[in-house]
Amino acid sequence: MLRFPVLALPILLALSGCSALGVLNRASAPQDVFELRAPATVPVARGRPQNVDLVVAEPAAGGALDTDGIMVRPSPSQIQYLEAARWSESAPVMWQTALVDGLERTGAFRYVGRRPLSEIGDYALVTSLSDFQAEIVPGAAGAVVRVTLTARLLREEDAAVLASRRFTDAVAIAETSDAAIIAGYVAVGQQVLAEVIGWVLSVRGVQAG
C-alpha cells in the first residue's frame, strides 16, 4: 500500500552542511553516516515467548542496492548516490540488523538472530529488497522515497514456505536536500519494518499489544 504524506524537514535527523542533489558530483569529502533502525515502539507479545528460534536472513538485493550508498534515481534508468552521506552498513545488512532488533524486542520468540544457535533454526525470515531509493519527480521540486520488500517465513527443517507477502510503501518529500531525502528514507523504512514485524507475529499466531 502506497502512502504519500509530505514530510516536514525537522525530523530528528540533521546533516551538518546539508547539500542539495544538484551537487552530487562534487569532489570527495567526509561523509555523514546514517542508519535505518527498527521503530522505537514494537508490539510486545503477551505471555511467554514461543519455544522456537527465528533466523533472520540477510535480504537479497541487486548490486545497485548492495552498498552503503544512499540511492537517488534522477530518472528510471539512472542511478546516483548522495556524496555527503552514506548508510552505516550496506542496505541489506542494515535491514537485517533492524529486523533482528525489532523482532527480538517483541519478546515473541525464544531466540531471534542472524544465525541459528545449532545447525538449523526452527523458522527463517527470508526477504528480498527490490526498491530502496529516492525517485526524483519530473518537473517538481520534490521526490518520492520508495521501499519494496518481499518476505517469506520458512520452516527450516523442510524449507516449506509458510507465508509470503510483498510490502511496498512510499513517502513524498517536498525538496531534494540530503536532509529531506534521508528523513524520507527513515519514515518509509520504519513503516515497512513495522508492517513486516506485525506480519511475522500474525503468521505465528502471537498475541501482542
N, CA and C of each residue as an Amber inpcrd file, in Angstrom:
protein
   627
   0.8550000  -1.1780000   0.0000000   0.0000000   0.0000000   0.0000000
   0.8890000   1.2250000   0.0000000   0.6370000   2.1670000  -0.9080000
   1.4380000   3.3610000  -1.0260000   0.8110000   4.5110000  -0.2660000
   1.6320000   5.2620000   0.4490000   1.1790000   6.4570000   1.1330000
   2.0850000   7.5970000   0.7070000   1.5470000   8.7750000   0.5620000
   2.3350000   9.8930000   0.1050000   2.1870000  11.1190000   0.9950000
   2.5100000  11.0060000   2.3070000   2.4900000  12.2090000   3.1300000
   3.6810000  13.0930000   2.7970000   3.4970000  14.4000000   2.8510000
   4.6200000  15.3110000   2.6520000   5.3000000  15.5110000   3.9950000
   6.5890000  15.2430000   4.0420000   7.3150000  15.2710000   5.3000000
   7.8810000  16.6570000   5.5650000   7.7570000  17.0940000   6.7950000
   8.4370000  18.3160000   7.2060000   9.9080000  18.0020000   7.3910000
  10.7630000  18.9690000   7.1740000  12.1940000  18.7270000   7.2590000
  12.6880000  18.4040000   8.6600000  12.2780000  19.1160000   9.7270000
  12.8120000  18.7670000  11.0460000  12.2570000  17.4250000  11.4890000
  13.0540000  16.3450000  11.4760000  12.5520000  15.0070000  11.8020000
  13.6410000  14.2130000  12.4980000  14.1310000  14.7030000  13.5890000
  15.1070000  14.0010000  14.3970000  16.4510000  13.8650000  13.7110000
  16.4900000  14.1460000  12.3980000  17.7270000  13.9550000  11.6730000
  18.2180000  15.2980000  11.1660000  19.4940000  15.5420000  11.2780000
  20.0440000  16.7620000  10.7030000  21.3990000  16.4390000  10.1210000
  21.6960000  17.0100000   8.9970000  23.0020000  16.8400000   8.3890000
  23.8100000  18.1160000   8.5980000  25.0560000  17.9540000   8.9920000
  25.9050000  19.1300000   9.0500000  26.2880000  19.4870000   7.6240000
  25.9730000  20.7120000   7.2340000  26.2670000  21.1330000   5.8750000
  25.4330000  20.3930000   4.8670000  24.0940000  20.3510000   5.0180000
  23.2300000  19.6330000   4.0950000  23.4420000  20.1530000   2.6850000
  23.5590000  19.2370000   1.7300000  23.7940000  19.6470000   0.3560000
  22.6350000  19.2590000  -0.5130000  22.4030000  20.0260000  -1.5600000
  21.3210000  19.7330000  -2.4820000  21.7500000  18.6420000  -3.4350000
  20.7420000  18.0170000  -4.0740000  21.0090000  16.9330000  -5.0010000
  21.8690000  17.4050000  -6.1600000  21.7680000  18.6830000  -6.4900000
  22.4990000  19.1930000  -7.6340000  24.0030000  19.1340000  -7.4950000
  24.5340000  18.8810000  -6.2960000  25.9790000  18.8270000  -6.1290000
  26.4560000  17.4100000  -5.8680000  25.7710000  16.4330000  -6.4260000
  26.1640000  15.0400000  -6.2450000  27.5650000  14.7640000  -6.7740000
  27.9770000  15.5100000  -7.7860000  29.2430000  15.2150000  -8.4360000
  30.4020000  16.0440000  -7.8970000  30.2520000  16.6340000  -6.7340000
  31.3470000  17.4350000  -6.1950000  32.4730000  16.5140000  -5.7190000
  33.5990000  17.1010000  -5.4270000  34.7630000  16.3150000  -5.0250000
  34.4820000  15.5620000  -3.7370000  35.2230000  14.4680000  -3.5500000
  35.0260000  13.6380000  -2.3630000  35.2520000  14.4540000  -1.0970000
  34.4360000  14.1690000  -0.0830000  34.5310000  14.8690000   1.1980000
  34.0950000  13.9030000   2.2810000  34.4270000  14.1930000   3.5480000
  33.9520000  13.3210000   4.6270000  32.4380000  13.1680000   4.5750000
  31.9620000  11.9460000   4.8060000  30.5330000  11.6600000   4.7070000
  29.9010000  11.5400000   6.0850000  28.6870000  12.0650000   6.2140000
  27.8880000  11.8160000   7.4060000  27.2890000  10.4210000   7.2930000
  27.1700000   9.7390000   8.4170000  26.7310000   8.3440000   8.4360000
  25.3700000   8.2470000   9.1130000  24.4500000   7.5220000   8.4800000
  23.0890000   7.3630000   8.9860000  22.7250000   5.8850000   9.0150000
  21.7090000   5.5580000   9.7970000  21.2310000   4.1780000   9.8190000
  19.7090000   4.1530000   9.8990000  19.1610000   3.1050000   9.3170000
  17.7360000   2.8180000   9.4540000  17.5840000   1.8540000  10.6120000
  16.7840000   2.2170000  11.6040000  16.5910000   1.3740000  12.7800000
  15.1410000   0.9390000  12.8630000  14.9050000  -0.1370000  13.5880000
  13.5320000  -0.5770000  13.8290000  12.7880000   0.5020000  14.6030000
  11.4600000   0.5720000  14.4630000  10.6950000   1.5630000  15.2310000
  10.9810000   1.4490000  16.7230000  10.9700000   2.5710000  17.4050000
  11.2320000   2.5670000  18.8460000  10.1910000   1.7560000  19.6000000
   8.9600000   1.7580000  19.1080000   7.8740000   1.0070000  19.7360000
   7.4470000  -0.1190000  18.8070000   7.4950000  -1.3460000  19.3100000
   7.0450000  -2.5130000  18.5480000   6.0040000  -3.2620000  19.3730000
   5.1630000  -4.0890000  18.7390000   4.2160000  -4.8930000  19.5160000
   4.9650000  -5.8100000  20.4800000   4.4370000  -5.9710000  21.6550000
   5.0590000  -6.8390000  22.6650000   4.1460000  -8.0310000  22.9050000
   4.7270000  -9.2270000  22.8160000   3.9460000 -10.4530000  22.9660000
   3.3980000 -10.5790000  24.3750000   2.1660000 -11.0590000  24.4550000
   1.5670000 -11.3470000  25.7540000   1.9420000 -12.7720000  26.1540000
   2.2990000 -12.9580000  27.4030000   2.6340000 -14.2960000  27.8700000
   4.0750000 -14.6670000  27.5510000   4.3650000 -15.9570000  27.6300000
   5.7200000 -16.4620000  27.4490000   6.1000000 -16.4790000  25.9710000
   7.4000000 -16.3440000  25.6740000   7.8400000 -16.4480000  24.2800000
   7.5690000 -17.8450000  23.7260000   7.3160000 -17.9350000  22.4380000
   7.2130000 -19.2390000  21.7910000   8.5670000 -19.9350000  21.8660000
   8.5450000 -21.2400000  22.0680000   9.7780000 -22.0060000  22.2510000
  10.4010000 -22.3620000  20.9000000  10.6710000 -21.3430000  20.1100000
  11.2350000 -21.5410000  18.7740000  12.3310000 -20.5130000  18.5230000
  13.2290000 -20.8800000  17.6080000  14.2780000 -19.9770000  17.1600000
  13.8840000 -19.3920000  15.8080000  14.0580000 -18.1000000  15.6470000
  13.7690000 -17.4230000  14.3840000  15.0630000 -16.8250000  13.8410000
  15.4480000 -17.2850000  12.6620000  16.6450000 -16.7750000  11.9990000
  16.2240000 -15.7430000  10.9560000  16.8430000 -14.5930000  10.9840000
  16.5530000 -13.5290000  10.0180000  17.7070000 -13.4720000   9.0240000
  17.4410000 -13.8860000   7.7990000  18.4800000 -13.9010000   6.7730000
  18.7470000 -12.4860000   6.2570000  19.9480000 -12.2770000   5.7510000
  20.2450000 -11.0010000   5.0940000  19.4060000 -10.8940000   3.8280000
  18.7060000  -9.7960000   3.6190000  17.8810000  -9.6650000   2.4220000
  18.7080000  -9.7780000   1.1410000  18.1460000 -10.4510000   0.1550000
  18.7530000 -10.4580000  -1.1710000  18.5250000  -9.0920000  -1.8090000
  19.4940000  -8.6330000  -2.5870000  19.3690000  -7.3240000  -3.2390000
  20.2890000  -7.2850000  -4.4450000  19.8840000  -6.5320000  -5.4570000
  20.7280000  -6.3430000  -6.6280000  21.9630000  -5.5300000  -6.2930000
  22.9250000  -5.5390000  -7.2140000  24.1950000  -4.8810000  -6.9580000
  24.0770000  -3.4050000  -6.6490000  23.1400000  -2.7170000  -7.2800000
  22.9930000  -1.2810000  -7.0440000  22.5080000  -0.9780000  -5.6370000
  21.8030000  -1.9380000  -5.0150000  21.3020000  -1.7620000  -3.6500000
  22.2450000  -2.3540000  -2.6040000  23.1290000  -3.2420000  -3.0130000
  24.0140000  -3.9170000  -2.0700000  25.2430000  -3.0450000  -1.8060000
  25.0030000  -1.9240000  -1.1770000  26.0390000  -0.9240000  -0.9340000
  25.6090000  -0.0480000   0.2300000  26.5510000   0.7060000   0.7760000
  26.1790000   1.6720000   1.8160000  25.8160000   3.0280000   1.2160000
  25.7850000   3.1250000  -0.1050000  25.3850000   4.3640000  -0.7470000
  23.8960000   4.6270000  -0.6070000  23.5260000   5.8930000  -0.4950000
  22.1230000   6.2990000  -0.3790000  21.6410000   6.6570000  -1.7810000
  20.7940000   5.8000000  -2.3390000  20.4720000   5.8600000  -3.7580000
  19.4450000   6.9310000  -4.0980000  19.7010000   7.5990000  -5.2100000
  18.7600000   8.5570000  -5.7920000  18.6450000   8.2350000  -7.2780000
  17.4120000   8.1670000  -7.7640000  17.1760000   7.9420000  -9.1940000
  16.6680000   9.2440000  -9.8300000  17.5160000   9.9570000 -10.5780000
  17.0320000  11.1420000 -11.2930000  16.0460000  10.7810000 -12.4000000
  16.1710000   9.5520000 -12.9230000  15.2390000   9.0210000 -13.9190000
  15.1670000   7.5190000 -13.6990000  14.1570000   6.8310000 -14.2720000
  14.0230000   5.3950000 -14.0280000  15.2470000   4.5710000 -14.4070000
  16.0430000   5.0460000 -15.3590000  17.1930000   4.2680000 -15.8230000
  18.5220000   4.7800000 -15.2850000  18.4970000   5.7520000 -14.3940000
  19.7290000   6.3700000 -13.9020000  19.8400000   6.2160000 -12.3940000
  21.0450000   5.9000000 -11.9300000  21.3010000   5.7100000 -10.5040000
  22.4350000   6.6260000 -10.0660000  22.2150000   7.3270000  -8.9650000
  23.2550000   8.1140000  -8.3210000  23.1890000   7.8490000  -6.8180000
  24.2290000   8.2920000  -6.1070000  24.2640000   8.1720000  -4.6530000
  24.6390000   9.5260000  -4.0590000  24.0830000   9.8270000  -2.9030000
  24.4540000  11.0660000  -2.2270000  25.9550000  11.0690000  -1.9460000
  26.5870000  12.2000000  -2.1880000  28.0320000  12.3010000  -1.9810000
  28.3870000  12.5630000  -0.5250000  27.5470000  13.2910000   0.1830000
  27.9100000  13.7430000   1.5290000  27.3910000  12.8380000   2.6330000
  26.7000000  11.7520000   2.2710000  26.0960000  10.8890000   3.2910000
  26.1060000   9.4450000   2.8160000  26.1390000   8.5300000   3.7760000
  26.0630000   7.1000000   3.4700000  25.3860000   6.3860000   4.6220000
  24.9960000   5.1290000   4.3800000  24.4450000   4.2910000   5.4410000
  25.5750000   3.7190000   6.2970000  25.2550000   3.3080000   7.4920000
  26.2510000   2.7510000   8.4080000  26.7330000   1.3750000   7.9660000
  25.8970000   0.6610000   7.2070000  26.2300000  -0.6600000   6.6730000
  25.6530000  -0.7290000   5.2650000  25.9490000  -1.7910000   4.5440000
  25.2630000  -1.9690000   3.2730000  23.7660000  -2.0670000   3.5420000
  22.9510000  -1.6730000   2.5680000  21.5000000  -1.6530000   2.7840000
  20.9540000  -3.0120000   3.2340000  21.3370000  -4.1450000   2.6110000
  20.7990000  -5.4280000   3.0780000  21.1720000  -5.7440000   4.5290000
  22.4180000  -5.4950000   4.9130000  22.8350000  -5.7770000   6.2930000
  22.1130000  -4.8460000   7.2630000  21.9310000  -3.5940000   6.8760000
  21.2170000  -2.6440000   7.7390000  19.7750000  -3.0890000   7.9550000
  19.1060000  -3.5600000   6.8940000  17.7430000  -4.0740000   7.0380000
  17.7140000  -5.3210000   7.9190000  18.6850000  -6.2070000   7.7520000
  18.7500000  -7.3970000   8.6050000  18.9110000  -7.0010000  10.0700000
  19.7970000  -6.0670000  10.3420000  20.0160000  -5.5980000  11.7120000
  18.7330000  -5.0390000  12.3130000  18.0220000  -4.2230000  11.5410000
  16.7870000  -3.6120000  12.0400000  15.7070000  -4.6580000  12.2920000
  15.5920000  -5.6490000  11.4030000  14.5870000  -6.6990000  11.5910000
  14.8990000  -7.5590000  12.8130000  16.1680000  -7.9150000  12.9910000
  16.5490000  -8.7000000  14.1730000  16.2140000  -7.9270000  15.4450000
  16.5860000  -6.6640000  15.4810000  16.3330000  -5.8450000  16.6680000
  14.8380000  -5.7330000  16.9520000  14.0560000  -5.4030000  15.9340000
  12.6210000  -5.2250000  16.1430000  11.9280000  -6.5000000  16.5730000
  12.2360000  -7.6100000  15.9120000  11.5940000  -8.8840000  16.2560000
  12.0370000  -9.3770000  17.6320000  13.2940000  -9.1570000  17.9680000
  13.7740000  -9.5680000  19.2920000  13.0490000  -8.8010000  20.3890000
  12.8190000  -7.5240000  20.1780000  12.1740000  -6.7040000  21.2040000
  10.6890000  -7.0120000  21.3800000  10.0860000  -7.7570000  20.4620000
   8.6970000  -8.1700000  20.6760000   8.5760000  -9.1960000  21.7980000
   9.6670000  -9.9040000  22.0900000   9.6100000 -10.9500000  23.1090000
   8.7760000 -12.1480000  22.7040000   8.5620000 -12.3170000  21.3940000
   7.6550000 -13.3710000  20.9270000   8.3290000 -14.7240000  20.7790000
   9.6640000 -14.7350000  20.6650000  10.3690000 -15.9690000  20.3500000
  11.5130000 -16.2080000  21.3280000  11.8550000 -17.4750000  21.4900000
  12.9490000 -17.8380000  22.3870000  14.2570000 -17.1910000  21.9460000
  14.4530000 -17.1350000  20.6270000  15.7050000 -16.5980000  20.0900000
  15.4300000 -15.9690000  18.7350000  16.0190000 -14.8070000  18.5000000
  15.9940000 -14.1580000  17.1870000  17.4240000 -13.7480000  16.8640000
  17.9180000 -14.1360000  15.6880000  19.2850000 -13.7720000  15.3410000
  19.5760000 -13.9500000  13.8680000  20.8030000 -13.6130000  13.5090000
  21.2340000 -13.7340000  12.1160000  21.5550000 -15.1770000  11.7510000
  21.9840000 -15.9470000  12.7310000  22.3650000 -17.3430000  12.5020000
  21.7050000 -18.2190000  13.5580000  21.4430000 -19.4840000  13.2150000
  20.8140000 -20.3790000  14.1990000  21.7700000 -20.7110000  15.3380000
  21.2010000 -21.0880000  16.4660000  22.0230000 -21.4850000  17.6040000
  22.6750000 -22.8390000  17.3730000  22.0010000 -23.7190000  16.6320000
  22.5650000 -25.0210000  16.2940000  22.7040000 -25.0930000  14.7750000
  22.5900000 -26.2880000  14.2060000  22.7740000 -26.4270000  12.7580000
  21.7240000 -25.6500000  11.9810000  20.4760000 -25.7590000  12.3860000
  19.4040000 -25.0000000  11.7450000  18.4870000 -24.4410000  12.8240000
  17.7750000 -23.3810000  12.4730000  16.7830000 -22.8400000  13.3840000
  15.4400000 -23.5120000  13.1590000  14.4350000 -23.0440000  13.8450000
  13.0860000 -23.5780000  13.6400000  12.4000000 -22.8950000  12.4610000
  12.5480000 -21.5760000  12.3980000  11.9220000 -20.8000000  11.3270000
  12.9340000 -19.7860000  10.8070000  12.7270000 -19.3750000   9.5550000
  13.6030000 -18.3710000   8.9520000  12.7590000 -17.3160000   8.2520000
  13.1320000 -16.0680000   8.4430000  12.5310000 -14.9650000   7.7020000
  13.4850000 -14.6300000   6.5590000  13.0370000 -14.9080000   5.3460000
  13.8570000 -14.7000000   4.1500000  13.2330000 -13.5670000   3.3470000
  14.0170000 -12.5650000   3.0170000  13.4720000 -11.3850000   2.3480000
  14.3110000 -11.0100000   1.1300000  13.7070000 -10.2160000   0.2640000
  14.4430000  -9.6170000  -0.8540000  14.0450000  -8.1510000  -0.9580000
  15.0410000  -7.3150000  -1.1510000  14.8520000  -5.8670000  -1.2170000
  14.9670000  -5.4420000  -2.6790000  13.8670000  -4.9960000  -3.2670000
  13.8920000  -4.6240000  -4.6860000  13.8000000  -3.1190000  -4.9170000
  13.2770000  -2.3710000  -3.9530000  13.2580000  -0.9070000  -4.0380000
  13.7420000  -0.3330000  -2.7130000  14.6780000   0.5620000  -2.7810000
  15.1400000   1.3150000  -1.6040000  15.8530000   2.5420000  -2.1500000
  15.0440000   3.4970000  -2.6450000  15.6140000   4.6240000  -3.3530000
  14.7150000   5.8420000  -3.2730000  15.3340000   6.9900000  -3.5050000
  14.5950000   8.2380000  -3.7020000  14.4470000   8.4510000  -5.2020000
  13.2300000   8.7510000  -5.6390000  12.9460000   8.9330000  -7.0610000
  12.5710000  10.3970000  -7.3020000  13.3420000  11.0630000  -8.1370000
  13.0630000  12.4620000  -8.4540000  11.7860000  12.5430000  -9.2840000
  10.9070000  13.4580000  -8.9190000   9.6490000  13.6450000  -9.6390000
   9.8770000  14.6540000 -10.7640000   9.7190000  14.2500000 -12.0310000
   9.9690000  15.1780000 -13.1410000   9.1080000  16.4340000 -13.0330000
   9.7400000  17.5790000 -13.2120000   9.0190000  18.8380000 -13.2010000
   8.5880000  19.3250000 -11.8360000   9.0230000  18.6420000 -10.7820000
   8.6360000  19.0290000  -9.4240000   9.8850000  19.2840000  -8.5890000
   9.7030000  19.9630000  -7.4720000  10.8370000  20.2740000  -6.6010000
  11.1950000  19.1130000  -5.6890000  10.2680000  18.1870000  -5.5000000
  10.4640000  17.1270000  -4.5270000  10.7920000  15.7810000  -5.1370000
  10.5830000  14.7430000  -4.3420000  10.8920000  13.3750000  -4.7440000
   9.9900000  12.4190000  -3.9760000  10.0510000  11.1550000  -4.3500000
   9.3450000  10.0870000  -3.6470000  10.3850000   9.0750000  -3.1840000
  10.3500000   8.7010000  -1.9220000  11.2400000   7.6690000  -1.3970000
  10.4340000   6.3820000  -1.2760000  10.9350000   5.3210000  -1.9130000
  10.1540000   4.0900000  -2.0630000  10.9060000   2.8800000  -1.5080000
  10.1590000   1.9900000  -0.8650000  10.6910000   0.7150000  -0.3820000
   9.7750000  -0.4030000  -0.8520000  10.3690000  -1.4540000  -1.3940000
   9.6400000  -2.6930000  -1.6760000  10.4500000  -3.8520000  -1.1230000
   9.8280000  -4.6260000  -0.2480000  10.4830000  -5.7650000   0.3960000
   9.5410000  -6.9580000   0.3230000  10.0200000  -8.0640000  -0.2310000
   9.2410000  -9.3000000  -0.2690000   9.7280000 -10.2110000   0.8470000
   8.8080000 -10.7160000   1.6570000   9.1660000 -11.5290000   2.8230000
   8.5280000 -12.9070000   2.7310000   9.2840000 -13.9130000   3.1530000
   8.7830000 -15.2830000   3.2440000   9.1630000 -15.8480000   4.6030000
   8.2230000 -16.4980000   5.2580000   8.5140000 -17.1840000   6.5080000
   8.6030000 -18.6680000   6.2040000   9.7640000 -19.2610000   6.4650000
  10.0300000 -20.6570000   6.1320000  10.1660000 -21.4980000   7.3890000
   9.7510000 -22.7560000   7.2750000  10.0780000 -23.7500000   8.2960000
  11.4070000 -24.3660000   7.8910000  12.3890000 -24.2850000   8.7700000
  13.7500000 -24.6540000   8.3950000  13.9240000 -26.1400000   8.0870000
  13.2440000 -27.0270000   8.8080000  13.5280000 -28.4510000   8.6610000
  13.2350000 -28.9820000   7.2710000  12.2550000 -28.3970000   6.5730000
  11.9340000 -28.8680000   5.2240000  11.8350000 -27.7370000   4.2080000
  12.2380000 -26.5270000   4.6140000  12.2260000 -25.3490000   3.7370000
  10.8390000 -25.0230000   3.1960000   9.8010000 -25.4360000   3.9060000
   8.4340000 -25.1360000   3.4730000   8.1310000 -23.6560000   3.6950000
   7.5500000 -23.0180000   2.6840000   7.1420000 -21.6200000   2.8070000
   5.7820000 -21.5780000   3.4970000   5.7370000 -21.0340000   4.6950000
   4.5000000 -20.9850000   5.4650000   3.6410000 -19.7870000   5.0820000
   4.2840000 -18.7040000   4.6920000   3.5490000 -17.4980000   4.2940000
   4.5020000 -16.5900000   3.5410000   3.9550000 -15.7730000   2.6670000
   4.7670000 -14.7820000   1.9590000   3.9300000 -13.5310000   1.7250000
   4.6170000 -12.4040000   1.6240000   3.9130000 -11.1400000   1.3900000
   4.8850000 -10.1160000   0.8230000   4.3590000  -9.2750000  -0.0380000
   5.1520000  -8.1860000  -0.6170000   4.7350000  -6.8810000   0.0590000
   5.7050000  -6.2040000   0.6360000   5.4530000  -4.9400000   1.3210000
   5.9960000  -3.8060000   0.4540000   5.1750000  -2.8290000   0.1670000
   5.6480000  -1.6690000  -0.5840000   5.0160000  -0.4070000  -0.0230000
   5.8310000   0.6020000   0.1320000   5.3700000   1.8640000   0.6940000
   6.2090000   2.9890000   0.1120000   5.6780000   4.1900000   0.1510000
   6.4120000   5.3520000  -0.3420000   5.9570000   6.5940000   0.4000000
   6.8630000   7.5500000   0.5090000   6.5100000   8.8610000   1.0490000
   7.0200000   9.9290000   0.0890000   6.2900000  11.0150000  -0.0080000
   6.7190000  12.1480000  -0.8220000   7.4600000  13.1510000   0.0520000
   8.5150000  13.7180000  -0.4850000   9.2520000  14.7650000   0.2150000
   9.1970000  16.0350000  -0.6330000   9.2120000  17.1700000   0.0360000
   8.9550000  18.4400000  -0.6400000  10.1730000  19.0020000  -1.3570000
  11.3650000  18.5070000  -1.0200000  12.5770000  19.0070000  -1.6600000
  13.6180000  17.9050000  -1.6860000  14.7330000  18.1560000  -2.3670000
  15.7280000  17.1020000  -2.5430000  17.0470000  17.4170000  -1.8500000
  17.0030000  18.1320000  -0.7370000  18.2050000  18.2690000   0.0840000
  18.5320000  16.9130000   0.6860000  19.7830000  16.7280000   1.0780000
  20.1650000  15.4720000   1.7190000  19.2980000  15.1880000   2.9420000
  19.0630000  16.2220000   3.7510000  18.2800000  16.0280000   4.9750000
  16.8730000  15.5440000   4.6650000  16.2480000  16.1150000   3.6420000
  14.8870000  15.7080000   3.2870000  14.8610000  14.2820000   2.7580000
  15.8510000  13.9380000   1.9360000  15.9120000  12.5840000   1.3790000
  16.0910000  11.5540000   2.4860000  16.9990000  11.8050000   3.4040000
  17.2440000  10.8380000   4.4780000  16.0440000  10.7440000   5.4090000
  15.4030000  11.8640000   5.6910000  14.1860000  11.8240000   6.5060000
  13.1210000  10.9670000   5.8350000  12.9960000  11.0710000   4.5200000
  12.0400000  10.2380000   3.7970000  12.3850000   8.7670000   3.8860000
  13.6630000   8.4470000   3.7480000  14.1100000   7.0590000   3.8850000
  13.7430000   6.4950000   5.2590000  14.0220000   7.2610000   6.2980000
  13.7430000   6.7790000   7.6570000  12.2470000   6.5700000   7.8570000
  11.4410000   7.5100000   7.3850000   9.9920000   7.4060000   7.5820000
   9.4080000   6.1880000   6.8780000   9.7370000   6.0050000   5.6070000
   9.1510000   4.8840000   4.8670000   9.7760000   3.5640000   5.3070000
  11.0660000   3.5700000   5.6420000  11.7080000   2.3470000   6.1050000
  11.1040000   1.8420000   7.4020000  10.8620000   2.7420000   8.3430000
  10.2770000   2.3160000   9.6130000   8.8350000   1.8540000   9.4360000
   8.1180000   2.4490000   8.4920000   6.7580000   1.9860000   8.2150000
   6.7720000   0.5390000   7.7240000   7.6580000   0.2270000   6.7810000
   7.7410000  -1.1410000   6.2590000   8.2330000  -2.0990000   7.3400000
   9.2100000  -1.6970000   8.1200000   9.6860000  -2.5540000   9.2090000
   8.5570000  -2.8910000  10.1760000   7.7490000  -1.9070000  10.5440000
   6.6250000  -2.1520000  11.4520000   5.6380000  -3.1420000  10.8410000
   5.3820000  -3.0170000   9.5440000   4.4480000  -3.9240000   8.8810000
   4.9990000  -5.3480000   8.8410000   6.2890000  -5.4920000   8.5490000
   6.8920000  -6.8290000   8.4950000   6.8710000  -7.4790000   9.8750000
   7.2370000  -6.7360000  10.9000000   7.2470000  -7.2910000  12.2580000
   5.8450000  -7.7330000  12.6620000   4.8510000  -6.8960000  12.4210000
   3.4770000  -7.2710000  12.7460000   3.0110000  -8.4850000  11.9740000
   3.4230000  -8.5850000  10.7130000   3.0410000  -9.7330000   9.8770000
   3.6400000 -11.0320000  10.4100000   4.9180000 -11.0130000  10.7820000
   5.5540000 -12.2240000  11.3260000   4.8190000 -12.6950000  12.5780000
   4.4950000 -11.7750000  13.4690000   3.7720000 -12.1570000  14.6840000
   2.4090000 -12.7370000  14.3390000   1.7330000 -12.1530000  13.3660000
   0.4110000 -12.6470000  12.9700000   0.4970000 -14.0520000  12.3900000
   1.4760000 -14.2830000  11.5240000   1.6330000 -15.6140000  10.9170000
   1.8970000 -16.6630000  11.9920000   2.6570000 -16.3140000  13.0060000
   2.9760000 -17.2540000  14.0750000   1.8840000 -17.3050000  15.1480000
   0.8120000 -16.5450000  14.9730000  -0.2880000 -16.5830000  15.9320000
   0.0420000 -15.9600000  17.2680000   0.9530000 -14.9990000  17.2610000
   1.3620000 -14.3430000  18.5070000   0.3510000 -13.2600000  18.8700000
  -0.1380000 -13.2880000  20.0890000  -0.9970000 -12.2280000  20.6090000
  -0.1030000 -11.1400000  21.1850000  -0.2350000  -9.9420000  20.6490000
   0.6500000  -8.8630000  21.0860000  -0.1300000  -7.5690000  21.2350000
   0.4250000  -6.6720000  22.0070000  -0.2100000  -5.3830000  22.2000000
   0.7960000  -4.2880000  22.4410000
